[in-house]
Amino acid sequence: MIRPAAAALLLAALVAGCSGGSSATSAGVPAAAPAGCGTAAYPAPAADRPRYTLQLTIDPAAHRVQGTVAVAFTPDIATDRLVFRLWANGPVLRREGADMVAGPVTVDGATAASHLADPTTLVVPKTIAAGATVHASLRFRLTLPQRAKDRISQNGTAIRLGSFFPLLPWEPGAGWALQPPTLANGETSSSPIADFDATIHAPPGLGVVAGGVPAGPGRWVADDVRDFGVATGDFTYVRRTAHAPGPVRLTVAVPSGVAEQANQADDEAQGERRPCAACVRAHGHAVDAAGTGERRSRGLDRLLDQIHRHRAVHRRRRAQGHPAL
């Protein structure tokens, strides 16, 4: 977790590589929580979780991101619709100048009717039986707000993107989460654990970092996570391997103009995460901080609470001249 001053224009991707140490192994077998972690390990993600394919084009000069979202979706209970949330159209971001247009929608290869129930809720009428898989795709265009203090923002070539594309708000066992967005700065998005395969096109020379792990030029893959984040900028990078206790690849990218050195941000990230290493091992394959929002892997909400509590103690001790814990 990076302190807020640096997080405004920074993305730190922590990709855990523990052997059998996360809440689910690569085979999907749940693992027990390690000693010292305050919460129990979460179950393995559903084998039929949503699988997204994203094609994204980032155009800083036009203040725009556009692309296509394709997703395979299998509800665990019957539903009469598909729903995509367009979080960039929430009232806070709209006041800052954000705007998202999405559609047309295709379902299983055929054009499907859709309508906006409200600015953040795109509804596609479609009867889907429990356990049946549908393949939906749609185009979208996002106008970027300038210097917004939120999950989506642009300041020159420095862009942060969190919950920035049409996203399925399915809650297993309950159905669609249709609550309105918050009226204050904050995060209200709800989405199931999913896999993401994203190809990102950006101007030559522009630095790009994203959730998950690189999988080729301009391509990132993130498994078993609830959202996918991207940041661009003229970056200084620091890449290290931490141990939690298995190897965790850490990348810190700090844009030019930010009063924070990449090494300093990396040291702080590792120092503030150290007491929660067991929880990182137990609860997620990855942790991302992109602007004001975090990509939430399994159990990450609780993990972040623990990190926040430790940060307060860590800073108080440092202010008093004591060594950090």
N, C-alpha and C positions, 0 to 999 in steps of 0.2 A: 504494500500500500504506500503510495507516494503522498507526501504532504500536499495540501490543497494548492499552495502557491506554485509548486512545480507541476501539479497535476493538470493545471489549466491548459497546458500545451505539451503533454507528455503521455506516451503510452508505454507501459512496462508489461511485457509478456513473460509470464512464468509458466513454463511447460514442464510439468512433473514427469519424470521418467523412472519412478520407483518401480522396482520389481515386486509386484504383489503388494505394494504399500498403499495404493490409493483405494478409494471405496469400491472400485471394481477393476478387475484385471482386464487385459485386452480380450479375454475370452468371455467377459461379462459375468464373472463369478464374484459375488460380494466378498469383501475382505473385512476382517474385524478391525475395529478402531485400535490404534496403537496406544500404549501406556502414555499417560500424560495429556491426552486429548480430552477436552471437556464434553464432547458430544459423541454419540454413537455413530459408527459408519453408516452411510446411506446405502440403500439397495442398488444393485446394478440397474442401469437405464434400460428401458424397454427395448427389445430387439426391433420392434416396429415403430420406433421413434421417428419423427419427421426428418427428412433429409433434403436439405436446401442446396441448390446450385445457383450461385450468384455471378452475374456478369456485370461489372461496374466500370463506368468511365467517370473519372474525376477531372473537372475542368475549372481550375481556380480562376482563370481570367473571366469566365462566364458566370462565376459564382454558382456552379451547378454540379450535381452528381446525377447521373442517369444510368439506367441499366435494366436488366431483367432478373426476375426472381422465379425460379422453378422449384417446386416442392412436392415431394411424395408424402401424403398424409394418410394415416390410418387411425381413425377414432376408436376409442375403446368402448364408447357407447354410441348408439345411433344418433344421427343429427340430420336436420333438414336444410343445412346451409354450410358454406364455408365463410369464415370471417378473417379479414386481414386488418390489423390495426396500423394506422398511418400516424405514428406518434409525432412526427414533425409538424403535424397540423394541430397539435395541442395549443391551448390559449397562450401559454407563456412563450413558446417558440414562435407562434404566429405574430405576437406583438413585436418580436425581434426581427421579423421579416422572412421567416421560414415558410415554405409552401411546398406541399407534395401533391402531385397529380399521379394517379395510378390507373392502369387499364390500357386496353381491354384485357379481359381475363379469358383464358382458355382452360377447360377442364377435360382431361382425357382426350386432348387433341381437337376439341370442338369449342368454338366461341360460346361463352356463357354470359347470360345477362348478369348485371351487377348494379348496385346502387349504394350511395353513401347514406347510411342511417344518421350519421353526424360527421363532422370533418375528419374524425380519427377512426371511423369504422366503415370499412368497405364490406358489404354483404353480397355473397354469391349464392342464390338459392340452389340447393343441390341436395337430394336425398342420398345419404350415405349410411349403409348398414354398419353396425359394430364389427370391426375387424376387416372391413373392406378398404382397399387402398385406392385413392384417387391421385392423379397427377395434375397439378394446377400450375399455371404460369401466367405472369403479367409483367408488363413494362411499368416503369415508374420514372418520374423526373422530380428531383429535389432542388429547390432554390435555397441556397445556404444563407443563414442569417450572419450578419457581420458582428464579430466581437461579442457574441452572446455568451453569457455565463451559464451555459447549459450543456447538454450532451452533444449537441450539434452546433458547430460554430466555425467561422472562417476569419482569419486575420492574415491577409496576404496569401502566401502559399501554405501557411500553417492551418490545417483543417483537422477537426476532430469529428468523428462520426460514431455515435452509439444509438442503437435502436432507430436506424435511419432508413430502413427499407420496409416494405410491407411484411408484417410479421404475424404468424398465426397465434392467437391468444388462447389456445386450448388448455384446459385444466383436466387432466385425466380423472375420470370418475365423476366429473361435475359438468363439463361442457365448456361453452365459450365464456370467457371473462370479458364482460361488456361494461365494466365500470368506467366512468368518465375520467379523463386525465386530471392530474392535479392542477390547482390554480396557482401553486407556488413552485419555485425551483425544486425539482425533485424527480423521482423516478417512479412511475406507476405501471410500467410495462409488465405484463405477465405472459410467459411463453413456456412451452414444455422443453425439456431437454431434447436437443436435436443435434444433427451433424451438419456441418457447413463446408462447402467446397466453393471457394471464391476466386475468380480471376479479376484482377484489378488493372485497369488501363489508366495511366497517369502521364503527364508530360515528361519528356526525357529529362533526366537529371533531378527530378523531384523525389525526395525520399518518401518511402511508404513503409509503414509497419502495420501489422494487423494481428488479430487473434489467431490462436492455433500455431501451426508450424509452416514455414515455407515449403512448397512442394513443386518448385520450378519457377521460372521467370514470371513474376506477376501473379503467382498463384499461392493461396494459403488454404490449409485444411484444418478444421477445428472439429473435434468429436466430443459428444456428450456435454454440450454447453447450451445455455438458454439464449444466447445472443451472440452477435459477431460485431466487433468493433474495428475501426480503421483510423489511422492518423497519418497525415502527410506533413512535410516540412523540409526545411534545409537543416537536416539533423546532424548532431554529433552523437555517435553511438558508443556505448560500452556494452560488451558482451562477456558474461562470466558464467561459471557454473557454480551454483550453490548446492547444498546438500540438506535434504529434509526427511530422512537422512539419505535417500537415494538422490541421484543427480537431478538438478533442476536448472534448465537453461534459462538464463535471465538476460533480457535485452532492455536497455534503457536508451531511449531516443529523445534528446533534448533539442528543440528547434533553436535556431539563431535568434538572438534578442531576448531570450529568457535568462534571467539572472540566476542561473543555477548551472553548475558544472555537471557533466554527465557522470563523472566519477563520484561526485558528492551525492547526487541523487541515487546512484546505485548503492553506495555505502549505506545511505539512510534506509533505502528499501530493504536491504538485507538485514540491517540492524534491527529495524522495527518488526520484521517478520520472524526473527530468530526464535522467540519463545513460542511461536505458534507453528513451528516446523512440523510437529506431530499432527496438527490439525490439517495442514496443507497435505500431508501424506495421506490422511484419512479421507479427505473430503473433496478432492477434485484433481483433475488432470491439468487445470490451467487457471490462472488468475490474471485478469487484464484490468488495468486502470486506464480509461480513455477519457480524458477530460474530467467531467464531474460524475461519470457513471462507471460502474464496474460490470464486467461480464460475470454472470453468476453461475458458477459450476455448483455441483452438488454440495450442499451444506455451507456454501460460501457466505450466506448471510450471517450465520452464526460465527463463522471464522472471522469475518470483518468486525463483528462486535468485539471479539476477543482482541483483535489487532488494535481497534480504537482504544480499548481500555489500557492495553499495554503502552500505546503511544503516549497517553497522558502521564503514566508513571515514568516512562523513559525520559520525556522532556522535563518533567519536574525534577528528577534526579540530576539531569544535565545542568539545569538552571542553578541547582544548589551546589554544583561542583563535584557531584558524586559520579562514579563511573556508571555507564549504562548497564542495565541488566542483561 
